[in-house]
Structures are given as structure tokens and as C-alpha cells.
Amino acid sequence: MHGPHPTRRVAVVGGGPAGLMAAERLCAAGLAVDLYEAKGSVGRKFLIAGKGGLNLTHSDAPTAFVARYRGRAAEVGRWLSRFDAEALRTWARGLGVETYVGSSGRVFPLDRKAAPLLRGWVRRLREQGVAFHVQHRWAGWSDDGSLRFETPHGEMRARPHAAVFALGGGSWPQLGSDGAWVPLLAGKGVDIAPLRPANCGFDVGWSAHFAQRHAGAPLKPVVVHWRDIDGAPHSLQGECVVTSDGLEGSLIYAISATLRELVDRDGEARIRLDLAPGRSEAQLGEALAQPRGRRSVSEHLRRVAGIHGARAGLLHETLPREALQDPARVAAALKQLPLRLRRPRPLAEAISSAGGIRLEALDGRMMLRAREGAFAAGEMLDWEAPTGGYLLTACFASGLMAAEGLIAWLHERDADLPP
């Protein structure tokens, strides 16, 4: 590695995966790197995301992987051509973290933990010369172009030769991803799409009785049927969870972008749940048509069809009382239970956010067209992806791309910069 260039000091603003990856690449290019983080430590959302088992990336084939980014597949695909899922696994191995592919195709560290990887990464960055400045909240630019930071000791200013901004989106604000940067950049003419919840739950508006009895209940496996914005039918099997307001969980998150678009257009999103994916409607109807004698409807459902708990509750919630006496109608509802999703849950509750700096507001090096020397990466950019490792992979890749764009920009301005 080249030693730091004596006149080239650069900043990374934001200490999530995109910012840390940018800092690593900039440091490797021989630049002196200052990394600024608003919270008291870096990688807080990364750590929380890894609490249930760090889903680092996915084993999808490249074409399928890129397709997960929907309308931004071409742009994100360019980032991934530089640093893809396999490159991320190799990078983790360089930190002593071996990974494996789970049954779902998701990729995890062997110990499934985020903390050892983050600790090792930060230690290596410090050894390579990255200077960490925590409790430094970016507050915009001063009149002379300096970066302004709010700190416990008052305002601090820095005047780097260039900067990578990786400030996150707007979800989980308590971990630092609070979207406070939006007015700061919008005020400088940066084109920003409104931040919206992504990978989020949706409100249905249950009755108080149903919510009290079944909030927190898992539904697995179930199949969700829906039509996309163009009316094309789709189905997906997975797991979700009843909440006090509606539904959340991986199955809902996987289609949340489409559901959000439908709510925006129609004021609601209509889905149908197959609560008994292992049995046909005819089989269910035949079982339910057996005489129930003195058994209650709920006991009959449990005995002959294995339907109880939240699944039975959903029938009571959506069917009129008289329909529960009709085996054919109950069987049809079990296979195609109609639900109307009213709205996504608030942004602060979402796993990730959509919206942010429009990619058209960046040049090919990921520099803001409205601000020379300012580059952007990670979730503050306008792209989204489902959970499953796709979010993290693109954050890593975009951080690397922004750093390399900054290096190229400095080269253009200073032919003496080390390669």
C-alpha cells in the first residue's frame, strides 16, 4: 500500500457498511482518511441487523441477483459487476470470517454473528490508518466549503479534498439512519426522491378482539397471491406474522415495494392468503363437510382441517357468521382469504427505506452533479431491494464504487497522486 499522499486528505461521512468500505478503498489508495460518525460507534444498524443471524449476501445466480433491484437493476448491476456476492464472501474470508449458504440460499457467517466481523474490520481499518471521529453529526457545508459537524464539544469543521457521504436512509433512526441529511442536500440542489418505508409491514385494521388474541402469531407456511401494478398475477410461499395492526415478516417484506405502489395508486393493496397450502380446496371442502355434531365451528375446523389459532381467527375476521356454516365457503376462504392492506407501517419501523438521492443526480463516478468533490453511496441513494442479503451487498458495492470514483476524480485533478 502506498503511504498517504501528503496533500490529499479525504473524508467519509457515515460509518455503516458503505462508508466503511469506502474508507477501506480510499486508504488502500494511499489517501489519508477521516471517517465521521454521528453515533458513539460505527455500524450500529449493521449489528442490529445481524442479531438474528447476519445475512451477508445471497447465492442467487448473477442475473437473478441483479433482478432483485427492480427498476434500478441496471445501475446497481454496474456496482455489482465490480463487487458481487462472491467478492463479498472472499472479502469476509480476508477478515477470518468464513461463510456458508443456508437452505434458503442466503449467505451467513459460520457463527451467524455480525459483531466479530465488524470488530475485526474496524481494527484493520485503524491499523491501515483510518482516523475515526465518533459523535460527529454532519450539519452541512460552511460558506468556505468546509464540512460542518456537531459534536459534544461544539461545532467542528473539516476541509477535505473530497468526501464520500454514506449517511443511510430513514429507517431505524435511533441507530443513526434518520434522514436528517435530506434538507441539507436538497438545499444545495440535489434531486432527492422522498424517503419511503421498504421491507415493511402493512396495516389491515383488525378488530380489537382479533388483535388482542392473535398479535404476534406466526403464519407459516402460507402463500400470498397478488397482482402487480400492471395487473399480472403472482404468488409466493413463505412466512409472516400477525401484528396488532396488520401483517409483517419476510413474506410481506418480499413484496412490500409492489404493495406500497398499489396503496399509492389505489388507496389500498389487495392480497389473498392461502392458509392451507398443503391441501386443495376440494380436499378442505370434503373434510369440512363431515358432520360436526355438537362441536363448535372452531373445534370442527381444528379437528378435520387442522385450522386453529390465528388461521381460524382470520376466518372469523373476514367471513360473515353465516358463511362459517358453509363448508364450501370456508374451504374457498382458506385457499383465497381476501385482505385489504391500508398503508405501510411508518418509515421509522421499516427495515430499510426507498427513495433518496436519485441516481440521475450522480455522475458515472457517483459524484453529486450539484456538488463537485462530494460522492454518495449506500442506502441514501434511490434504490431498494428485498431482504435476503441484497441490501447489504449493494451497500458494500456502492461504497467501493464511490471511493473509486473519488480516487479517479482526484487523479484527474492531480497527476502526481499515487495510483
N, C-alpha and C positions, 0 to 999 in steps of 0.2 A: 504494500500500500504506500502511496505517496504521502509525504508529510504534508501538513496543512499549508495551503498557499498563504504567504504572509499578508496578503492584502484582500483575501476573499473569505469573509465570514458570512454564513448563511443561517437563516432561522427556519425552524419547523414549529408551527403553532398548532398544538394539539397532540396529545400523547396516546392516541389509540393505535390500532394496528397499522392504519395507513400512514400516520405520522411517524411511527417508529420505523416502519420500512423505508420511508423517505429518508429519515436520519441515517439509517444504515448505509444506504446507497450513496448519499452525499458525503458521508465520512470516508467511504471507500474510494471516493474520487479525490481525496486529499484536501477537502474543504474543512474549515473549522465550523462546527455545527453547534448551535444553541437550540435546545428544544424547550418550548414553553408549554406548561400545562396548568389549566385553571384550578384543578383539584390538588389535593395534597400528595397524590401519587398518580402514576400513569396507568393506563389500561384497565380502568375500573369496570367499564361495561364489558370488556373482554373477559374479565374474571367472573363477573356475574353470569355472563352467557355460558361460561364453562362449568357452572356449578352442577348442572345435571349431567355432565359429560361433555367435554369440549368437542363440538362438531366442527372440525377444522376445515374440511372441504368435502368433495363428493367424488365418487368413482365413475360418474357418468362418462360416456364417450364424449369427445370434444364437441361434436355437433349438437348433441342433446344438452350438454352443459351450457353452451352459449345460448341456446334457445330459451333457457330459463330467464333470460333478461328481457324477454318480450320486445317491446318497441325500441329498446336500447341495445339489442343483441349485437348489432354491427359495431357500435362504439366500444362496448365492454369486451366484445370479442377481440378487438385490437389490443386491449390491455392484456387479455389472457394469452394472446399469441406471444407475448413477452414473458409472462409469468403465470403458468397454469397450475392446475391441481397437482400434477406430478412434481412440478418445480417447488410447490409449497411443501410437499411431503419431503422432498430432498433437503429443502432449507431447514425444516424442523429436525431432520436427522443430524444436520450440522450442529444443532444445539443439544444433541444427545437425546432427542425425543423421537422414538420410533412410533409409527402409526399403523393402524390396521383398518381394513374395510369391514364394516358391520353388515348384518344381514340385509339392511335397507339400502346398502350402497354408500352410506355415509362413512366418512373417514374420521377416526378418533385417535388421539394419543393412546398408547397402550395402557397408561394409568387413568385415562379419561379426564385428566385434570388440566386446568389452564395455568394454575399458579407456578408449577415448576418451569414450564416453558417461558412464561413472562419473566420470572426471576432470572433465569439464565440469559434471556435476551437482553434485559436491561443491564445486567452485569457485563455482558460482552460489549454493549454499546458504550458503557462508561470506560471500559478498558481501551476501546478504539478511539476515545477522545470526545464523545458527545457530552456536552455540558447540559445537565438537566436543571430546569428552573421551575419548580412547582409553586402552586398558589400564585400564578401569574395569569390573570384573565385578560385576554386581548380586548382592548377598548377602541380599536380603530387606528387611524393614522393621524399624526400631528401635521401641522401645516408644512413642515420641512420634509415630510415623507417618512419620519420615524414611526416605528411601531410603538403604540402606547399600551401599557399593561397596568392593570390594577393589582396591587399586592398588599399584603398586610402592613407594609411599611410605607404605603403611599404609591403614587404613580411612578412607574419606571419606564424609560424609553430605550429603544434599541434601534440601531441603524444598520441592518444587514445589507449586503449587496443584493440579496434576493431572498424570497421566503416561500415555503410550501405551507399552505393552510389545510389542515385536516381536522376540522372542528366538529365533525359528526353531524347528525341530523337533529331531530327534535324529540325523539323518544327517550324515555328514561332520564328526564332532566336532572334527577337527583345524582346521577353519575357523571354529569357534565355535558351530556348531549342535549342541550336546551334550546338550540336555535337562536341564541342571543346575537349571533353574528349576522342574521338576515338583514336587519335595518342598516348595519354598518356597511355591508357590501352594496345593498340596494341604493343607499345614499351616494355611492360612488359610480352609479350607472351600471352595475352588474345585473344582468337579467336573471331573475330568480323565480322559479315556479313555487307556489305556496307549498309549505310542508304539510303533508297529509299522513295519517296513520297507515302503516303497511304491516303485514303479518300480524293482524289484529283480530280481536273478537268483534262480534256484532250483537246489537240489541234486538231482541224479539219482542219483549214486553210480556213476560209471563204473568199469569195470575199470581197473587200473593201466596196462595196455597201451594201452587206448584213450585214457586221459587223457594219457599221455606222448606219444603220437603226434599227437593232434589238438587239444589245448588251444590256444585262440587262433584256431582255424579258423573263418572266417565261413561261414554257411549263407544263401545268397541267390540267387534268391528262394526262399522256402518258404512253405507255407500251414500254419497251425496250426488244428486242429479241436478244439473243447472243448464241454463242456456247462456252463451256468451253474449257480448254486446251486439253481435250480428245475428243472434238467434240460433246459432248452431248448438246442438245438444252435446253435453259432456257428462261423464260420470267418473267418480274417483272413490276408492275404498280407503278407509283409514280410521283414525280415532279423533274424537272431540270430547269436549267437556261441557256439561250444562253449568251456566253461571246464574247468578241471581237476576241477571238482565237478559241473557241470551245464550250464545254459544261461543266457545273459543277452542283452541287446540290446533294441532298440526293439520288436521283435515281442513279446517276453516281457513287457517293461515295460507294454505297452499293455493286457495282460490280467492284470497282477500282482495287482490288487485281488481279482478273482474267484478266481484261483489260491490266494491266501492264505486266502480264506474257505473254499475247498474243503479245503485242508490242515487248517484249524482244525476243520472238521466231520468229515472222513473220515480224517484222518491222512496223506492224500496227495491230489495232484491228477493226474488222468489226462488226457493230451492225445494227439493223433495228429498226426504231421507228414507233409505231402505234400512229399516231397523232389524231385519232378519235376512241378511244376505245369503245365508246358507240354505234357505228354503224358498220354494216358488210360491206364488200367490195361490195356486191351486192346492198345494200341499197344506198351506196355512188354513185356507178356507175349509178343507176337508177335516182338519184337526179341530178347528173351532166349531164346526157343525155338530160335533159329538154332543150328546145330551149333557147338560151341565147340572141337572138335578137341582139340589139345594145350594150348590156352590155359588158364591158371588161371581160377578163378571171378572174381577181381578184374580180370584183364585182359579177360575177356569182358564184365563189367559196364561197363568203361571203353569198350571198342570199340563195342559195339552199343547201349548206353543212355546213354553219357556220364556214368556214375556212377563217381566216384573220390574219393580223399581222404576227408574226414570223412563224406561221404554213404555211401560204401562201408563205412567204419568203423562207422557206425551200424547198417548191416545185419548186420555180423558181431557187433556188440554185442548185438543184440536177437533175432536169429533163431538157432535151433539149427543145428548144422552141416549136418544132412541137409536142412533146408529151403532152404539156399543152392543145392542142386542142382535145386530145383523152380522153373522159370521162373514159374509161376503164383503161387506163394507169395512169391517175390521181388518180382514186379510189384505184388502186393497190399500188401506191406510198404512199397514205395517210395511208394505213394499214401496209406497209412494206418499209418505207423510208430508203434507204441504206446510211450509213455514215461510213467513214473510219477515225478512230481516230489515229493520227500520233504519239503522245507521251504524257506522263503525264506532267502536269504542274510542274514547279520546286519545289524541296523539301521545300524551304522556304515558299511557298504558301500553302502547304498541311496542312490539319487539324492534321494529325499525320504522323508517319513515320514507315516504315517496316525496318527490319534489326536491327543491334545492337549486343550486346553480345550474342553469340549463347548459347542456354540453355544447350548445352552439355559442355560448358566451366564452368558451375556451378556444385557443388556437390548437394546432396539432401537437404542440408541446405541453398542453394542459396549463398554459398561462392565460390568465384573465385578459381578454381583449381590452377591457376597460382600465387595466392597471398593470403596467409593464413591470416585470420582475416578481409578480405575485402569481403563484401556481396553486392549484387546488386539487384535492384528492379525497377519496373515501365517501362516506355517506352524506357529506354536504353537497355532493353532486346529484343531479336529477336522473337517477336510475333506481330500480328496485329489483328485488329477487325474492323468491320464497326461501324459507329456512331450509337447512339441509347442507350447509357449508358454502352455499353460493354467495351469501352476503360477505362472509369473511374473505373468501378467495378474491373477490373483486376489490375489496378494500386493500388487501395486500398488494394486488397487482397495480391498482391505481396509484398507490403511494410510490411504488417503484417507478412508474411511468412519469409521475410529476417530478420526481427527483432527477430522472434522466433528462426530462425536458428543461429543467433548471440548469443542469450541467451544460447541455447543448447551447442554451441561451448565453451562459457566461462565456463559453468558448467563442461564440460569435463576437462577443464584446472584448475579449482578451485572448489573443492568440497565444499568450505565454502561459495560460492556465494548464496545469498538468493534465494529461489525458486520463 
